[in-house]
Amino acid sequence: MFRNNMNKITFNNQTAEIPDDENPYNTFEKLGMEFSCFNGICGTCKMKVTKGMENINSKTEEENEFPLDDDERLGCQCFRLKGDIEVEYEGW
């Protein structure tokens, strides 16, 4: 039986596990992230990645056009996870 590796998302001091390559959107939402447009336009899901930026897909075109600091991402634009990450989210 094939089993994916599990990755940890630590979100505002809460932790959840998801398999490799799974979209973390549902996990972010379960842990309290709010979403609005889902297209990388509104910034509702802006988060600070404090550890593991290399474990998320590269920034999308939408994120490159959005005013983000180097350590920030939009949760709706994170499509793949290959390793543990830690994020801080305050909401808007």
VOBA-1610 file (N, C-alpha, C; in pm, whole numbers, padded with zeros to 5 digits, always signed):
BEGIN
Met+00084-00119+00000Met+00000+00000+00000Met+00088+00125+00000Phe+00058+00220-00088Phe+00133+00345-00098Phe+00078+00446+00001Arg+00168+00510+00075Arg+00124+00612+00170Arg+00206+00739+00151Asn+00139+00850+00136Asn+00207+00979+00123Asn+00273+01017+00253Asn+00381+01093+00242Asn+00443+01150+00361Asn+00350+01256+00418Met+00351+01270+00548Met+00268+01371+00613Met+00351+01494+00645Asn+00292+01609+00625Asn+00355+01737+00652Asn+00278+01808+00761Lys+00349+01884+00844Lys+00284+01958+00951Lys+00268+02104+00911Ile+00149+02156+00935Ile+00123+02299+00924Ile+00102+02349+01066Thr+00188+02439+01109Thr+00168+02504+01238Thr+00114+02643+01207Phe-00005+02669+01255Phe-00082+02788+01219Phe-00125+02855+01348Asn-00065+02971+01378Asn-00099+03042+01503Asn-00099+02945+01622Asn+00008+02867+01633Asn+00030+02773+01744Asn-00064+02653+01746Gln-00138+02626+01639Gln-00216+02504+01623Gln-00145+02422+01516Thr-00150+02290+01527Thr-00081+02206+01429Thr-00178+02106+01367Ala-00162+02086+01236Ala-00240+01986+01162Ala-00145+01918+01065Glu-00181+01798+01022Glu-00100+01725+00926Glu-00177+01706+00796Ile-00104+01715+00683Ile-00162+01686+00552Ile-00058+01611+00469Pro-00102+01530+00371Pro-00009+01454+00286Pro+00068+01544+00189Asp+00183+01493+00143Asp+00260+01560+00038Asp+00170+01598-00078Asp+00198+01712-00136Asp+00132+01762-00257Asp-00016+01795-00240Glu-00069+01782-00119Glu-00209+01821-00099Glu-00218+01972-00090Asn-00325+02028-00145Asn-00349+02171-00136Asn-00381+02204+00010Pro-00305+02294+00072Pro-00327+02325+00214Pro-00449+02412+00242Tyr-00522+02454+00139Tyr-00636+02544+00156Tyr-00733+02497+00264Asn-00779+02373+00256Asn-00877+02323+00353Asn-00822+02324+00495Thr-00695+02291+00509Thr-00633+02291+00642Thr-00623+02433+00696Phe-00580+02528+00612Phe-00576+02668+00655Phe-00714+02712+00704Glu-00816+02677+00628Glu-00953+02718+00663Glu-00996+02655+00796Lys-00968+02527+00815Lys-01004+02459+00940Lys-00935+02521+01061Leu-00814+02573+01039Leu-00738+02633+01148Leu-00772+02780+01172Gly-00862+02836+01091Gly-00911+02970+01117Gly-00880+03077+01015Met-00818+03041+00902Met-00792+03141+00799Met-00922+03175+00727Glu-00940+03302+00700Glu-01056+03347+00624Glu-01018+03364+00477Phe-01111+03333+00389Phe-01092+03349+00246Phe-01208+03430+00191Ser-01181+03504+00083Ser-01286+03583+00023Ser-01290+03560-00128Cys-01188+03607-00201Cys-01195+03601-00347Cys-01139+03472-00405Phe-01047+03405-00338Phe-00983+03281-00384Phe-00898+03299-00509Asn-00871+03423-00549Asn-00798+03450-00673Asn-00669+03529-00653Gly-00631+03552-00529Gly-00508+03627-00504Gly-00523+03776-00527Ile-00643+03828-00511Ile-00667+03970-00538Ile-00695+04049-00411Cys-00775+03993-00319Cys-00823+04073-00205Cys-00726+04079-00087Gly-00645+03977-00067Gly-00549+03978+00044Gly-00604+03930+00177Thr-00728+03884+00180Thr-00788+03837+00305Thr-00706+03725+00368Cys-00643+03642+00288Cys-00570+03526+00337Cys-00419+03550+00345Lys-00378+03676+00351Lys-00234+03707+00361Lys-00180+03653+00492Met-00069+03581+00484Met-00008+03522+00601Met+00142+03541+00597Lys+00204+03530+00713Lys+00349+03538+00724Lys+00401+03397+00744Val+00493+03355+00659Val+00554+03222+00671Val+00681+03238+00755Thr+00678+03182+00874Thr+00793+03197+00965Thr+00892+03083+00953Lys+00850+02974+00889Lys+00940+02861+00869Lys+00887+02775+00755Gly+00976+02732+00665Gly+00939+02638+00561Gly+00891+02697+00430Met+00926+02822+00400Met+00883+02883+00273Met+00924+02795+00154Glu+01037+02727+00164Glu+01085+02641+00056Glu+00998+02518+00036Asn+00907+02491+00128Asn+00821+02373+00120Asn+00685+02401+00055Ile+00666+02525+00009Ile+00542+02565-00059Ile+00577+02595-00204Asn+00481+02579-00294Asn+00505+02615-00434Asn+00555+02760-00442Ser+00623+02792-00551Ser+00673+02928-00572Ser+00558+03026-00577Lys+00589+03153-00550Lys+00486+03256-00556Lys+00426+03261-00696Thr+00296+03279-00700Thr+00225+03285-00827Thr+00234+03426-00886Glu+00190+03439-01009Glu+00187+03570-01075Glu+00102+03668-00995Glu-00011+03619-00941Glu-00099+03704-00861Glu-00027+03754-00736Glu+00050+03667-00673Glu+00124+03708-00553Glu+00235+03807-00587Asn+00300+03787-00701Asn+00406+03879-00742Asn+00351+04018-00771Glu+00224+04028-00807Glu+00161+04157-00832Glu+00101+04218-00706Phe+00087+04138-00601Phe+00029+04183-00475Phe+00141+04238-00386Pro+00116+04344-00309Pro+00223+04398-00223Pro+00250+04307-00102Leu+00341+04211-00120Leu+00378+04118-00014Leu+00525+04135+00022Asp+00558+04120+00149Asp+00698+04112+00190Asp+00752+03975+00151Asp+00884+03959+00155Asp+00946+03832+00115Asp+00895+03714+00196Asp+00858+03736+00322Asp+00814+03626+00408Asp+00661+03611+00411Glu+00591+03675+00319Glu+00445+03669+00316Glu+00396+03593+00194Arg+00283+03528+00210Arg+00215+03457+00102Arg+00066+03478+00115Leu-00007+03446+00009Leu-00153+03442+00013Leu-00192+03295+00024Gly-00266+03260+00127Gly-00304+03121+00151Gly-00375+03058+00033Cys-00455+03136-00040Cys-00530+03081-00154Cys-00439+03047-00271Gln-00317+03095-00271Gln-00225+03070-00381Gln-00122+02962-00349Cys-00134+02898-00234Cys-00045+02789-00195Cys-00111+02659-00238Phe-00053+02597-00341Phe-00115+02480-00402Phe-00052+02348-00365Arg+00074+02350-00327Arg+00144+02226-00295Arg+00222+02244-00166Leu+00234+02135-00095Leu+00312+02135+00028Leu+00401+02013+00025Lys+00530+02034+00043Lys+00627+01924+00048Lys+00721+01950+00165Gly+00668+01940+00285Gly+00748+01963+00404Gly+00670+02049+00502Asp+00722+02061+00620Asp+00655+02135+00726Asp+00663+02286+00705Ile+00559+02355+00748Ile+00559+02502+00746Ile+00500+02555+00876Glu+00540+02677+00908Glu+00482+02749+01020Glu+00437+02884+00968Val+00314+02921+01000Val+00261+03048+00952Val+00193+03124+01065Glu+00190+03256+01049Glu+00116+03344+01139Glu+00011+03413+01054Tyr-00109+03421+01108Tyr-00220+03482+01035Tyr-00300+03567+01133Glu-00321+03691+01097Glu-00398+03781+01183Glu-00535+03812+01127Gly-00555+03790+00999Gly-00682+03825+00937Gly-00689+03975+00912Trp-00789+04017+00841Trp-00802+04160+00805Trp-00922+04217+00871
//
